[in-house]
Amino acid sequence: MIGQERLLTRIDKMIEAGFPRFTIICGNKQSGRKTIARRIAKALGAHLINSDIKVDDVREIIDLAYKQTEPIVYLLADVDKMSPAAKNALLKITEEPPRKAYFIMTLQDINNTLATLKSRATVLNIDPYTPADLMKYAEDKEYKLTKEEQEIISNICTVPGEVDTLVRYNILEFYDFAKTVVDNIGIVNGANAFKIGLKLSYKEDDGGWDIALFLRTIMYICRKKMDTKPIQQYRDSIAITSKYLSQINITGINKSSTIDMWILEMRGIWIK
């Protein structure tokens, strides 16, 4: 994995010494956490079972873990969204896992799990990706990108999965729409005259544009305009967009309402 050499070296040493039975891989969405888990399972010579995180599914794999005779890695992905009941179901088995069982959880935020589970786990953190890492990833994927597209990706994407997502779009169309919003948000009538809400994705696989990528694009465009007037409005736009970007991944938040509030605050900056 490009950009994760330090982490992979650590994992290799852990496998040589005896890999822990309970591990948490922490990193942003699309950062490669599942890829790391698959690599661990392969190195251990273990089967990998992807489990749902609902309490009944968790109880099912716990029951299976006590019966297995071959090494198995149980992957519980995106447990930021796991219910308290499901987390509590894991407490006993993570304290004393069966001899052939390995449990790997993936999280975006390490604080989104029980303190007891966190204390019992070995935590592996995905290292931040540099723009050079992401460009190397795009090259290895054989994406044919113009210099302008490369610049947009380098300034907007933070993990390899976001590069894949942006490439699936028409990158320049996506960028030009965001630029149109920045240039005209204080001019058009109506809180959502651009129909922004219809273009963004609020659920997985609904066909819209990724919200985080869109908001980062807005910030990137505003930064590029910082040497032009009105400087204060661009500075304020970056601050407000950053605030709402941090809220998007909060579990249970209404993303549609969050975007509506962002639009209203942005218009408040530009309509004077």
N, C-alpha and C positions, 0 to 999 in steps of 0.2 A: 504493500500500500504506500503510495507516494505521500510523503510528509509525516509518516508515522514510524519512521525507522527507530527512534528512541523507544517508543512503546513496544514495538515488535521485539526488540532486543530484550527488554525487560520480561516480556511474556515467555520468550525462549528460555531465559534463565529460570523463570518460575516453573516451567514444565520440567526442566532438568532436575530441579530440587524437589518436585512434588507439587503439582498444581493444586491450589486451594479448591475446596468443594463448593464454596459459595463466593461468587464474584459479581461485582457491579461494574458495568462499563458505562461511564458517564461522558456525554458529549451532545452536541447539537443534533437535531434531526438531520438525516441524510449525511452524517459525518463519517459513516462507515462502521458503526457499532456492531451491526449484524455480521458484517464481513469479518470483523475481528473475532466474533463468537464462532463463526464457521471455521476460521483458521485454527482456533484453539481446539475445537472438537476434532478436526483432522489430525492435528499434532498429537492429541491424546489417543488417537485410534478409537474414538467413540462415535456412536450414532448421535446425530443432532435431532432433537425433537422440538419443534416450535409450538409452544403452548399459548392458548388464549389466556388472558389475564382475569377472566371472570372467576368468581369464587368456586363454582362447580368444576371448572376446568383445572384450576389450581389443585383442588382436592383430588381430582382424578390422577394427575401426574404424581402427586405425593403417594397415593396408593400404589401406583405403578413402580415408583422408585424403590419401594421396599421389597418388590418381587423380582426385580431384574437380576440377571446373572452376567450381563455384558456391560461395559462402560457406556453410559449415556449422558449426554449434555442436554439439560432441559433449558431452553431459552425462553425467557419471559420478557418480551419486548415492550418498550414504551410504558413502563409501569408507573410513570407520572400519573396516568389515568386510572390506576388500579384502585379498587374500592378498599376501604378499611377492613372489611371482612376478609377479602382475599389476602391482604397483607398479613393479617393476623393468622391466617391459615398456614402461612409459611414459617411462622416463628419457631415451632418445634423442630421441623425437619432441617432448617438452616442451622440450628444449634448443634445437632448431631446427624449430618447427612449420612445416608446409607453408603456403604463402602464403594459401590460402583457408580454412584450418582454425583453429577456435577450440576450445580444450578448457576445460571448466568442471567442477571437482570440488566436491562438497559434503561437508563434514565437521561433526561435532559438536564434536570436539576437534582443534585444529590439530596437536597432538602425535601424533595417530594416523596419521601418514604419514611417509614418508622425509624426512630433513632436506634431502636434495638436491632433492626435489620442492618442498618448502616454500620453499627459497631461490630457485627458478626462477619461482615463482608470484607474481602479485599477489593479496594476500589481502584479501577483503572481509568484514567482520564485521557480522552482523545486530545492530542496536541492540536493547537490552532494551526490552520493551514495558511501559508503565505500565498500572495498572488502568484509567485513563481511555481509553487506546488500545483495550484489550480491550472495554470497554463500548461504545465507538464502533463497533468491529468487529461486536459483537453487534447493535447498532442497525441498521447497514447491511445485515446479513443478515436483518433483520426477525424476529429471535427474540423471541417474546412471553414475557418473563421477569417473575416477581414480584420484589418488592424483596428477599425472602429469597434467591431464586435469584441475583439480581445480586450480592448480598453474598458468597455462596459462590464464584461465579465470580471475583470481584475478588480474593479472598484465596487462591485455589487455583491458578488458571490463570496461566501465564507466557507463553504464545504463542497466536496465534489458532487454530491447529489444535486446541489443548486445549479451547478454548471450543466448537468444533464437536463434539468428542468428548463433552464433558460434557452438552451439549444433547441428544445422541442417547440418553443415559441418562434415567431418571427422576431428576432432580437431587436432589430431596428424599429419595427412597428411598435413593439412594447416600449422601447425607449422614447420614441417620438410622442407616444400618447402621454407618457409621464411628463415630458417637456411641455406639451400643450397644456396640461393641468397647471404646472408651475407658472407658465406665462399668462394664463387667462383666468385663474381661479378668483381673482378679484374683479373680473370684468363681467363674466356671464351671470345671468339671472338664475335664481333657484339654488338651493343648498346642494343639489347633486345634478347640475345641468349636464355634466360630462357622462352621466350614467356609469360612474365609477363602480358602484355597487354591483352592477350587472356584469362587469368584466372580471371581478375578482373571485377567488375560490374560497368558499366558506366551509366546505366539506371536502374530504379526500375524493379525488377523481370526478369532481363535478365539472371539469373542463375549463374553469376560470384561471386567471393568473394568480400566482402565489402572492399573498398579501405582503409577506416580509420582503420579498424581492422588489415589489412595487414601491413600498415605503423607502427602502434603501436607495432605489433609483431616484426618488424625489429628493432625498438628502444629497445624493451625489450631484444632481443637477444644480441644486441650490449652492453647494460648495463651489462648483465651477463658476457660478455667477457672483461669487463673493467680491470680485474685483470690480463689479459694476453696481450702479445705484439702482434701487435703494438697498444698501448693504444691511441695514438693521432688519428689514423685512425678511431677507434671506437667512440671516442669522436666527431670527425668531422661528422661521419655518423649519429650520433644521432641529431646533430644540423641541418644538411641538411634535414633529414627526418622530423624533427619537423617543419621546415619551409614549406615544401610541404604539410604536414598534415594540417597546418593552412589554406592553400589555397584551399583545396579540396571542402570545403563547400561554397566558394564564389559564389554567384548567377551568372550564366552565364559563369562560367569558363569552358574551354575545359579540361575535366578530363584526356582524353587520352593523350593530349599534355603535361599536367602537369606531368603525370607519366613518359613519355618519357624524360622530362627534369630532373626529379629526378634520373632516371637511369644514364643519362649522367653525372650528378654531382657526383653520387656515384662512378662511374667508375673513375672519375677524382681524387678521393681520393685514390683509391686503385691501380691505374696503375701509378707507379712511374718509 
